[in-house]
Amino acid sequence: MAAPALVALAHGSRDPRSAATVTALVDEVKALRPDLRIEKAFLELAKPSFQTVVDKLVRAGHDEIVVVPLLLNEAFHARVDVPEQVVEATTRHPALKIRATDVLGLEARFLEVLDERMRAALKDARVRELDALVLAAAGSSDPLANQAVARLARVWGTHHKLPVTAAYAAAAPPATGEAVRAFRAEGRRHIAVASLFLAPGTLLDRATELAFEAGAVAVSEPLGAHPEIARTVLARYAVGAVELVPV
């Protein structure tokens, strides 16, 4: 009996760098589990769509699918868009068993990826010591999602023994520039910004621009196609595959 197919479901963006990053991440997952049928899909703004991928898998004979949302927060897209897509797929294919897992989330081990990206950014900026850090995320209209980012920022700050502020590219204050300026008003001059984004895009570009305008010394690249992210995708898949088994 074949293992369930894995669909890595990203939000989607008009920015081609975003789709390229998702493709690279899925390639990382495939390298770890070459035995699995693994496909990428997007909720919007990029192709292939989720329904297109589901149709493709059904035609190929797959009757079980585990969907892993490539989202960092349990906000609107996770709570509304993903379940709606799953319902539509099962309505169109009544014999299909499909399970959407938890989102990637804000795992504490992702801080190791942030540190790696930050070290690269500081090396390029030729900065060795920092006075403060800003953890920049997309932001959400859901206050619980923003609070999750703030909690991760506190954990990160404790690890580095530096003051850290969470900042958001949209939907919630402070913006990255405001966070950097607030630290500078305290007399701190070497402030770096870590990008808590899965992939590049317009929001991250704007957050980066505002950070540098405010005086940040470095802004890291997004999490991207890192092996740790790929392993988390597979961890979510493993739980979803077990949940497909009838009890």
Secondary structure, DSSP 4 states (H G I P E B T S, - for coil): -PPPEEEEEE---SSHHHHHHHHHHHHHHHHH-TTS-EEEEESSSSSSBHHHHHHHHHHTT--EEEEEE--SSSSHIIIIIHHHHHHHHHHH-TT-EEEE-------TTHHHHHHHHHHHHHHHHT----SEEEEEE---S-HHHHHHHHHHHHHHHHHHTS-EEEEESSSSSPPHHHHHHHHHHTT---EEEEEE-SS--HHHHHHHHHHHHHT-SEEPPP--S-HHHHHHHHHHHHHHHHHHS--
